[in-house]
Amino acid sequence: DLRYRLLAENVIDVIAAGDNGGRVTWISPSVATVLGWRPEQLVGSLWADLVHPDDRERLREVQDGLLHGKSARLEARVRRTSGEHLWMNIRVKPVLDDNGAVVARIAGMWDAENEHQAGEALARTEARYGAALSAKRDPHVFLDAVRGDDGTIVDFVYADANAAALSWLGRTLEELQERSLLTAFPGHRASGMFDAYVRTVETGEQLVEDERRLRSEILGTDAWFDFRGIQVLDGLSLSWRDVTTKVKTRNEIAEADERHRLLAENASDVVFRVFADGTVDWVVGSVAELLGRNDDDIRGHSALDLFVAEDLGDLEGTGVRLRHGETVVDTVRVMRPDGTHRWVSRRMRAVMADDGEHAAWYVLAISDAQAQVENQRALEESERQAQDLAQRYARARNEALDASREKTVFLSRMSHELRTPLNAILGFAQLLAMDELTVDQADAVHQIRTGGRHLLELISEVLDISRIESGRLSLSMESVAVADAVNEALDLVRPLADAAGVRVGRVDGAACVAQVWADRQRVIQVLLNLLSNGAKYNHRGGTVEVFCEPLPGELLAIRVRDSGPGLSADQIGHIFEPFDRLGAERTDIEGTGIGLTLSEALARLRSGRLEVSSEPGVGSVFSLVLPSSALRTGDIGVDEVEEVTPTLGGTAHVLYVEDNPANTHLMERIAGLRPGVRLTLAPNGALGLDAAMRDTPDLVLLDLHLPDMRGETVLSRLREMPGMHGVRIVVVTADASAGLAQRLTGLGADAVLTKPIDVGEVLGWFDRTIGGSGS
């Protein structure tokens, strides 16, 4: 204890002890030397009374920590006897008893005035340095060297940067300090600038790099910079300036000077200085090459003598234009000494005298335009020939279009004319099939119906192909649910497949849930053709499967795979040619030979296509590729006609407006199958309207092609009659043109039946009418 006390009383620093209340209980004599106080003056005093008011908050934090056994160190201003305050470094420790409780505290204090003043001076210096650095307009950074294990500099890190550098680099100081120089800008090593930085730090010599070209990661291109740098401690003070524009401008000037020099040495133009009276003063350029003359032949002579007089035009008007400051440009011929002419381009301008009214002299420049004139004449001749060719092509195209339209009209008319007798042929054949026939008679009726259907199918397909070729086939584009279209086509082809002993079905997959942008009925038409071919050209026990596959470019392939005999490469090359059945015409398999031709043409409409792949002995895959639809609609069902069983004893008055005797006779035979039907016949439109006016029918069957008026007119007038609003009107026509049903429905038709009619379908309308009349 004595040793410690002697030590405390004789040290230069002030040592003191205090209680938990913050009062001084003992203080070393050195306090008199440091602060001017006698020890007895301070014993019992509060520490807080000795500390400057601005430092007491920090002192309270330290005292709170001492109560919890924590040592602390702080810098505070302590009052001297003179009333002034002295900066002191104070270290405080708690004194603990055997139980670990804080019973007192010991403090050591020493003079920190000089240290504090030095710190303030350093802060002021740093503030002045920071202000000076920020004021620099050029980018400026401080880089600290990063040394490897062998002491060599391997990289630099950013220590500081001014605002100009941060703006130029596009980063904050914190972002720069997180990355090294070579990490942020690896191009410094390849450019040699990194080695220059290292040399400056190692040798202390100033870094001066004028117009150094390097890849700028900031500018994204090659750029030119001036660099200045000096060694600072173990680092580098570096500034730079982008001089790309200056270097580029200087280079452009040098290049322009070189171009002008080369132009003057190699110019093909000839330039004259001409006095106001027209006399040539001097001439430079390829005089001999262009004019066939030498300088002496031109100087002192009139410039007008060089040109063909008839090309010069109005000389007085040209002079006026020149004196008004206009540059006159024209193309004229020069006369060469050998008597030949050469086309040249001539440019003239006037240099005005001091009075501003008269020309002092003229500048005349001519250049060779012979090739230009010849090319222009050749171009004009080519354009004339091209226009003539375009006119001939337009005439030929119009003639071809007219011929195509006439062909389509002809085929449409032929379709109507052929369907009319077919209506009677197939209609009576259907009626015959309902009778009791011998085996030979039944076979004959079957052959009539088969041939008639074949002819009808051929007529329809030829007409569709003609419409596609003429661009007159209208499509109803919509978002089509693939699964629904496939299922409908499968339902339609299943009876044919069952008869052939072929199993047809759909391979379930996620792709078939998609939708395509197409005409729904045409999609079903193509699928039905592919499925029926797969069933017809197969073997008993074979299969036809439908599956879907998405393709790049938002396309969907609906694939029909069969287990038939397959096709050779040569057969595939002819598969889409019309009427080429690839040898099937020698078999008993029915077909027209244009179904695939029509399907391929339909697929190509609206950005689709039909593809085929096959292997002999294995089978074929036909793929209908269509654009996917972005739309997603609900399930698309198939409308079904409600079958109505006629009421016993019911009757129905049916009015049939038709001028063809065979068709009227057929309808009489069909009506005879339903005793409840009372049939009225009208051979033209006027009689049909009169009949409907006298006796309101329950059902009207209306032909469109009547001898006295259009069927559409009759339809409209029937709908205008007071008693006809609820009467069903069914159009029966041989016209199979696209969009007809939609147009007639808009006029008031309930349905459209296309000739040749289906007897069962007509009987269905009779039955619904009898059932609806209830009489």
Disulfide bonds with the S-S distance in Angstrom:
Cys512-Cys548 2.02
